């Protein structure tokens, strides 16, 4: 295989190849025919043309957090954006320009220098690109909307290797689709983000209650959430008989303490943690301590309400991780028709996940997650596109939006060159 490309190419057996193909989920052990490490938008365009000329399947890698490992093609071309990680901040205009390979931690460190931030996820080694293209939930979403709601413009390389810009005024249909439609329409090489003055302080609270009080506590937590200030994002986690609920407050911690008495009154608190953290510390507290060594599996649901029967099903937890995170606030302020992202009337996002090391345990671990998630499905109303794991994209997009996304796919990628994603298939 020969090429005149000036970008960095890695082939099997070469130094750096195995490191570049290793992603967050250790179950993924695919071997691309070649990895193109891109250092510029021109490199990305050249890589796309190279792959198409050689009839190589294309995958795009940034943070590599997709649970199904869609960033790694078997025998194809991996376009590795990680060298493209520059973040530029204009503190006066409160805008950031972020290259397509940047991680959330790189974004946060650059913006927090000025007390600024924009909505990003909860793990600092997640890629900005994948998170944002799927919508982008984070601790600031209830105040300022999802990550995609804060994008001013996108620069992307199309399936033909052309460079286009999408904004509210330039290619507005594409702008609509990129706000939650995933990586279906091209490879985004640059994001222009709106920033917000958030300061540098947060409050993180967790309260643990005995299993015998779990039902009453979760009901009370659900009801408290209905009137929670937007600075607060309510959280809950269940593992076996252990129930922990709390909230993340981004802003002056003293203001957040007003909620603590209500949490203490939900039941008999057997343990509590109340921490004032910097925003940067908050954004790294859920990082995997041991990085990319674990095998992983998850399933997710959206709950538009949390009826008592759903709480009972949630509490029948088989000893695996399960969590709820509150939506609402500024997320719901955006009209549903404004972006491809759907289900803005969601009350809570549910995820059940597990991690392990021995491949011999794969079937048991995956089966347990699937069975538990299935018990919650009757109460679900869709799913977050970034947590889909082998399911149809119809769970993330209602029929009318899926039809509009399909029409957009027909325009920008009719051959479905970009299909290693939560794929929206062209109709042709």
C-alpha positions in Angstrom: 0.0 0.0 0.0 1.6 3.3 -1.0 0.6 6.9 -0.6 1.9 10.4 -1.1 0.2 11.7 2.1 2.3 13.8 4.5 0.4 12.8 7.6 1.7 10.2 10.0 0.8 6.6 9.1 1.2 3.6 11.4 1.1 0.1 10.2 0.8 -3.2 12.1 4.1 -4.0 13.9 5.3 -0.4 13.9 6.1 1.5 17.1 3.0 3.3 18.4 0.5 1.2 16.4 -0.8 -0.9 19.3 -1.0 2.2 21.6 -3.0 4.1 19.0 -5.5 1.3 18.5 -6.1 0.8 22.2 -9.3 2.4 23.5 -11.2 2.7 26.7 -13.1 -0.6 26.5 -10.5 -3.4 26.7 -12.9 -5.9 25.0 -12.0 -4.2 21.7 -9.0 -5.8 20.1 -9.4 -4.9 16.4 -6.4 -4.4 14.1 -6.7 -1.6 11.5 -4.8 -2.0 8.2 -3.4 1.5 8.8 -3.8 4.3 11.3 -3.6 7.8 10.0 -2.5 10.2 12.8 -3.8 13.6 11.6 -2.2 16.9 12.6 -4.4 19.2 10.5 -7.7 19.5 8.7 -5.8 19.0 5.5 -4.5 15.7 6.8 -8.0 14.6 7.6 -9.2 15.4 4.1 -6.2 13.6 2.6 -6.9 10.5 4.8 -10.5 10.3 3.7 -9.5 10.5 0.0 -6.8 7.9 0.6 -9.3 5.5 2.3 -11.8 5.9 -0.4 -9.2 5.3 -3.2 -8.1 2.1 -1.4 -11.7 1.1 -0.6 -10.8 1.0 3.1 -13.5 1.2 5.8 -13.2 4.4 7.8 -13.4 4.8 11.5 -12.6 8.0 13.5 -10.9 8.0 16.8 -10.8 10.8 19.4 -11.2 9.8 23.0 -12.1 6.2 22.1 -14.9 6.0 24.7 -17.6 4.5 22.5 -18.6 1.3 24.3 -18.8 -0.7 21.1 -15.4 0.4 20.0 -16.6 2.0 16.8 -13.4 4.0 16.6 -11.4 0.9 15.6 -12.0 -0.8 12.2 -10.9 -4.3 11.5 -8.7 -4.1 8.5 -9.7 -0.6 7.6 -8.3 2.9 8.1 -8.5 4.5 11.6 -8.4 8.3 11.3 -6.8 9.3 14.6 -7.6 12.9 15.6 -5.8 12.9 18.9 -2.8 14.9 17.7 -5.3 17.7 16.9 -5.9 18.8 20.4 -5.4 22.6 20.5 -7.8 24.8 22.5 -7.8 28.6 21.9 -9.8 30.8 24.3 -11.0 34.4 23.9 -11.9 35.3 27.5 -13.4 38.7 26.6 -15.8 37.3 24.0 -16.2 34.1 26.0 -15.6 31.8 23.0 -13.3 28.8 22.5 -12.0 27.1 19.3 -11.4 23.5 19.9 -9.7 21.0 17.5 -11.5 17.8 16.8 -9.1 15.6 18.7 -9.2 17.4 22.0 -10.2 15.7 25.2 -12.6 17.3 27.8 -9.7 17.8 30.2 -7.8 19.9 27.7 -10.9 22.0 27.1 -11.5 22.4 30.9 -7.9 23.4 31.7 -7.8 26.0 29.0 -11.1 27.7 29.9 -10.8 27.4 33.7 -7.8 29.7 33.6 -10.3 32.5 33.1 -13.1 31.0 35.3 -14.9 30.0 32.2 -16.4 26.6 31.1 -18.9 25.1 28.7 -21.0 22.0 29.2 -18.8 18.9 28.9 -19.0 15.3 30.2 -18.0 13.8 33.5 -14.8 12.0 32.6 -11.8 14.2 31.5 -10.3 11.7 29.0 -13.5 11.6 26.9 -13.3 13.2 23.5 -14.9 16.5 23.0 -16.0 15.5 19.4 -17.9 12.3 20.1 -19.5 13.7 23.2 -20.7 16.9 21.5 -21.9 15.3 18.3 -24.2 13.0 20.3 -25.6 15.9 22.4 -23.2 16.2 25.3 -24.6 15.9 28.9 -22.5 17.3 31.8 -22.7 19.1 35.1 -23.4 22.5 33.5 -26.3 21.2 31.2 -29.1 22.3 33.6 -27.7 25.8 33.6 -26.5 26.3 30.1 -27.8 23.4 27.9 -26.1 20.5 26.4 -22.7 20.7 24.8 -24.3 20.8 21.3 -26.4 23.7 22.4 -23.3 25.7 23.0 -21.6 25.1 19.7 -21.6 28.2 17.5 -20.1 26.6 14.4 -18.5 23.3 13.2 -15.8 22.8 10.6 -15.9 19.4 9.0 -14.5 17.2 6.3 -17.1 15.5 4.1 -17.1 12.1 2.6 -15.7 13.6 -0.6 -12.8 15.1 1.4 -14.2 18.7 1.1 -14.1 21.2 3.9 -17.4 22.8 5.0 -18.6 25.0 7.8 -21.9 24.6 9.6 -23.6 27.3 11.7 -27.0 28.8 12.2 -26.4 30.9 9.1 -24.1 28.7 7.0 -25.4 25.3 6.0 -28.1 25.5 8.7 -29.5 22.0 7.9 -26.2 20.5 8.5 -25.8 22.6 11.7 -29.1 21.1 12.9 -28.0 17.6 12.2 -24.6 17.9 13.9 -26.4 19.0 17.1 -27.0 15.5 18.3 -26.9 13.5 15.1 -23.5 11.9 15.8 -20.7 11.4 13.3 -22.8 10.5 10.4 -22.2 13.5 8.1 -18.5 14.1 8.2 -15.4 14.4 10.4 -15.5 17.5 12.6 -12.0 19.0 12.8 -12.9 22.2 14.8 -15.7 23.3 17.1 -16.4 26.9 18.1 -18.0 27.0 21.5 -19.8 29.6 23.6 -18.4 29.8 27.1 -19.9 30.8 30.4 -18.6 32.5 33.6 -18.9 29.7 36.2 -16.1 30.4 38.5 -13.9 27.6 39.8 -15.8 26.2 42.7 -18.3 23.3 43.1 -20.0 21.3 45.9 -20.3 17.5 45.7 -22.6 15.7 48.1 -23.5 12.1 48.6 -25.8 10.5 51.2 -26.1 6.8 51.8 -29.2 5.2 53.3 -30.1 1.6 54.5 -31.6 -0.7 51.9 -34.8 -0.9 54.0 -35.5 2.8 53.3 -34.5 2.7 49.6 -38.0 3.1 48.2 -39.0 6.0 50.4 -35.6 7.8 49.9 -35.8 7.5 46.1 -39.4 8.8 46.1 -38.4 11.8 48.2 -35.3 12.4 46.0 -37.4 12.3 42.9 -39.8 14.9 44.4 -37.0 17.2 45.6 -35.6 17.2 42.0 -38.8 18.7 40.6 -38.0 22.0 42.3 -34.2 21.9 42.4 -32.2 25.0 41.4 -30.5 24.8 38.0 -27.1 24.9 39.6 -27.8 21.5 41.1 -27.7 18.2 39.2 -29.3 15.4 41.2 -27.6 12.0 41.2 -28.5 8.6 42.5 -26.6 5.3 42.4 -27.7 1.8 43.3 -25.5 -1.3 43.7 -27.1 -4.3 45.3 -28.6 -3.1 48.5 -26.7 0.1 48.7 -28.4 3.3 47.8 -26.6 6.7 47.5 -28.2 9.9 46.4 -26.9 13.5 46.2 -26.3 16.4 44.0 -23.5 18.3 42.1 -23.6 22.0 42.5 -21.6 24.2 40.2 -21.3 27.7 41.6 -20.7 29.1 45.1 -20.7 26.1 47.5 -22.3 28.2 50.2 -25.4 28.5 48.0 -25.5 24.8 47.5 -25.6 23.9 51.2 -29.3 25.0 51.3 -30.2 21.6 49.9 -28.4 19.5 52.5 -31.1 19.5 55.2 -33.6 18.2 52.8 -31.4 15.3 51.8 -30.7 14.5 55.4 -34.4 14.3 56.1 -35.0 11.8 53.3 -34.2 8.9 55.7 -31.6 7.5 58.1 -28.2 8.7 56.7 -25.6 6.0 57.4 -22.8 7.8 55.6 -22.4 11.1 53.9 -19.8 13.0 52.0 -19.8 16.8 51.5 -16.9 18.2 49.5 -16.0 21.5 48.1 -14.0 20.8 44.9 -12.5 23.0 42.2 -14.3 22.6 38.9 -11.3 20.9 37.5 -11.2 18.4 40.3 -14.9 17.7 39.8 -14.3 17.0 36.1 -11.7 14.4 36.9 -13.2 12.7 40.0 -14.9 10.0 37.8 -11.8 9.2 35.7 -11.0 5.6 35.6 -8.1 5.2 38.0 -6.7 2.3 36.0 -7.5 3.8 32.7 -8.1 1.5 29.7 -7.4 -1.9 31.2 -11.0 -3.0 31.9 -13.5 -4.8 29.8 -16.8 -2.9 29.9 -20.4 -3.1 29.0 -23.5 -0.8 29.6 -27.1 -0.1 28.8 -29.0 3.1 29.1 -32.6 4.5 29.2 -34.3 7.8 29.4 -37.0 8.3 32.0 -39.6 11.0 31.3 -41.0 10.3 34.7 -40.0 8.0 37.5 -43.1 6.2 38.8 -43.1 4.2 41.9 -43.0 0.9 39.9 -39.9 2.1 38.2 -38.3 2.8 41.5 -39.2 -0.7 42.7 -37.6 -2.2 39.6 -34.5 0.0 40.0 -34.0 -1.2 43.5 -34.1 -4.9 42.4 -30.5 -4.4 41.5 -28.4 -7.6 41.1 -25.2 -6.1 42.6 -24.1 -4.1 39.5 -23.6 -0.4 39.0 -26.7 1.7 38.2 -27.1 5.4 38.2 -29.6 8.2 37.6 -28.6 11.8 36.5 -31.2 14.6 36.3 -32.0 16.5 33.2 -34.4 19.4 32.9 -33.5 23.1 33.3 -31.8 24.7 30.3 -31.9 21.4 28.4 -35.6 21.5 28.2 -35.6 25.2 27.4 -34.4 24.6 23.8 -37.3 23.8 21.4 -37.2 20.2 20.3 -37.2 21.2 16.7 -34.0 23.3 17.0 -31.6 20.3 16.9 -31.3 16.6 16.0 -31.0 15.8 19.8 -34.3 14.5 21.0 -36.1 13.8 24.3 -35.6 17.2 25.8 -38.5 16.4 28.2 -36.5 13.7 29.9 -36.4 13.8 33.7 -33.6 11.4 34.4 -30.9 9.5 32.4 -30.4 5.9 33.6 -27.2 3.9 32.9 -26.3 0.5 34.2 -22.7 -0.5 33.7 -20.1 -3.0 34.8 -16.3 -3.6 34.3 -14.2 -6.7 34.7 -10.8 -8.1 33.6 -11.2 -11.8 32.7 -12.6 -12.6 29.2 -14.1 -15.8 30.7 -16.6 -13.6 32.5 -17.9 -11.8 29.4 -21.1 -13.7 28.9 -22.1 -13.6 32.6 -21.4 -9.9 32.9 -23.1 -8.8 29.7 -26.1 -11.1 30.4 -26.6 -9.5 33.9 -26.6 -6.0 32.5 -29.0 -6.8 29.7 -31.4 -8.6 32.0 -31.4 -5.8 34.6 -31.8 -3.1 31.9 -34.7 -5.0 30.4 -36.6 -4.8 33.7 -36.5 -1.0 33.4 -37.5 -0.8 29.8 -41.2 -0.6 30.4 -40.7 2.8 32.0 -38.2 4.1 29.5 -38.9 6.8 26.8 -36.0 6.6 24.5 -32.2 6.7 25.1 -29.2 8.9 24.8 -27.5 8.3 21.4 -24.1 8.2 23.2 -25.1 5.2 25.4 -26.6 3.1 22.6 -24.9 -0.3 22.5 -26.1 -2.3 19.6 -29.6 -0.9 19.6 -31.5 0.9 16.8 -31.0 4.6 16.5 -34.8 4.8 16.6 -34.4 4.7 20.4 -32.6 8.1 20.2 -34.6 9.8 17.4 -38.4 9.8 16.9 -39.6 9.0 13.3 -39.9 12.6 12.1 -36.4 13.5 13.2 -35.0 10.2 11.8 -36.6 11.0 8.5 -34.9 14.5 8.4 -31.6 13.0 9.5 -31.9 10.4 6.7 -32.4 13.1 4.2 -29.4 14.9 5.5 -27.4 11.7 5.2 -28.5 11.3 1.6 -27.1 14.8 0.9 -23.7 14.5 2.6 -22.9 10.8 2.7 -25.1 8.9 0.3 -22.7 6.0 0.1 -22.6 5.7 4.0 -18.8 6.1 4.0 -19.1 7.2 7.7 -21.0 4.2 9.1 -18.9 3.2 12.1 -21.0 5.3 14.4 -24.6 5.2 15.7 -25.5 4.9 12.1 -28.2 6.7 10.2 -28.4 4.9 6.9 -29.1 6.7 3.7 -32.3 5.8 1.9 -30.7 5.4 -1.5 
